[in-house]
Amino acid sequence: MPNQPEPTKRLFRILLLLFISAAVGASVLYYAWSAHPNIEYWLELGREGQTYLSEHPLLLILALATLPGMGVPLTPLLLLFGIVMGPRFGMPTTCLIGIATMSVCTTWTYLLAAGPLREFLKNRLLKKWKLPELSDQSALRLGLIIRITPGIPYPLQNVALGVMGMRFKPYLIVSLPIQSLYTIALIVTGGALFEGNAGIALTGVLLLIAIVLATRMLRNRSNTQTSHVG
């Protein structure tokens, strides 16, 4: 009975944090718009930023290789990657660079969580959980479920699989193909929207929808198999 208020307190803290984050974000946007209440100013600023990143593509590559692993939202970065890199390198090359860059990010976050930070994360974040012993087959199944379950942030997926002790090879097998599909879809969509190519943009959106539907089917199948085993 004494432990019952804990979930309520935790939910309250989460909601409070979300409210504070939303309030800060809204305040920054309001201040920025009040300082320059002209849409053309922001469009010009965006064009200048796009030009600068196009002339210094390594900055964007480094950002994509590091920031998503630190919690920065991945979708806007991939859309920006397509917008900036697509016109300069062409869409096929841009997708290959994006996949390689995301593979680096997916790898270093896992290695950090499975190595130097594993005990810290287990003792601080997962101390109330009993981590399962994973065979290669069960690790692949668990990794697939985590990768295709909506709502789990990208860095948390990497960290969770690393802390759980999933071996590196199964981790790559279950992570890179799924992440590559999302990367291609978002890069293509961003680049096509910027260039005004509705046909290619629609292709990217349809690919995203197909990925979502496929992952939902896989998740339902995995849940069915799990319930049958139980």
Residue pairs with C-beta under 8 A, 6 or more apart in sequence:
36 42
50 83
50 84
53 59
53 60
53 80
53 84
54 84
54 85
54 87
54 88
57 84
57 85
57 88
57 89
60 80
60 81
60 84
60 85
61 97
61 101
63 77
64 77
64 78
64 81
64 98
64 101
64 102
64 105
65 101
65 102
65 104
65 105
65 108
66 105
67 77
68 74
68 77
68 102
68 105
68 154
68 155
69 105
69 108
69 109
69 154
69 155
69 158
70 155
71 153
71 155
74 154
75 186
78 98
78 182
78 183
78 186
78 187
78 190
79 186
79 187
79 189
79 190
79 193
80 190
81 94
81 98
81 186
81 187
81 190
82 91
82 94
82 98
82 186
82 187
82 188
82 189
82 190
82 191
82 192
82 194
83 190
83 191
83 193
83 194
85 94
85 97
85 98
85 187
85 191
86 94
86 187
86 190
86 191
86 192
86 194
86 195
87 191
87 194
87 195
89 97
91 187
91 188
91 191
91 200
94 187
94 191
95 183
95 184
95 187
95 188
98 183
98 184
98 187
99 180
99 183
99 184
102 179
102 180
102 183
103 176
103 179
103 180
106 158
106 175
106 176
106 179
107 172
109 155
109 158
109 159
109 162
110 158
110 159
110 161
110 162
110 168
110 171
110 175
111 162
111 168
112 162
113 121
113 158
113 159
113 160
113 161
113 162
113 163
114 162
114 163
114 165
114 166
114 168
115 162
118 162
118 163
118 165
121 159
121 163
122 131
122 163
125 163
126 163
131 163
131 164
131 165
132 138
132 142
132 164
134 142
134 164
134 165
134 166
136 167
136 170
139 164
139 166
139 167
139 170
139 171
140 170
140 173
140 174
141 222
142 161
142 164
142 166
143 161
143 166
143 170
143 171
143 174
143 175
144 174
144 178
144 218
144 222
145 219
145 222
146 152
146 157
146 160
146 161
147 157
147 174
147 175
147 178
147 179
147 215
148 178
148 215
148 216
148 218
148 219
149 219
150 212
150 215
152 160
157 175
158 175
161 171
161 175
162 171
178 215
181 207
181 211
182 208
182 211
184 207
185 204
185 205
185 207
185 208
185 211
186 204
186 208
187 204
188 200
188 201
188 203
188 204
188 207
189 201
189 204
189 205
189 208
190 204
191 200
192 198
192 199
192 200
192 201
192 203
192 204
193 201
